[in-house]
Amino acid sequence: MKLANRNPQPEERRYLRIAEAAQYLGATPWFIRSLIWAKAIPFIPMGKRFLLDRDDLDTYATNQKTRLA
């Protein structure tokens, strides 16, 4: 009998830690931290850690797209 994985992969979870969010966006953890400090993306403080909603990261990325004329 195989037990269910109690630690789902980052692509399966809704809330990501900074390193996971950076990997998800293809950015660095410091870039994600700078977005948090600038309050450019919503976050959930968990003690000294931050959680980021995958949907908010998608919205941020979509809003950063530029359109060519």
Buried (B, 14 or more C-beta within 10 A) or exposed (E): EEEEEEEEEBEEEEBBBBEBBBBBBEBEBEBBBEBBEEEEBBBEEEEEEBBBBBEBBEEBBEEEEEEEE
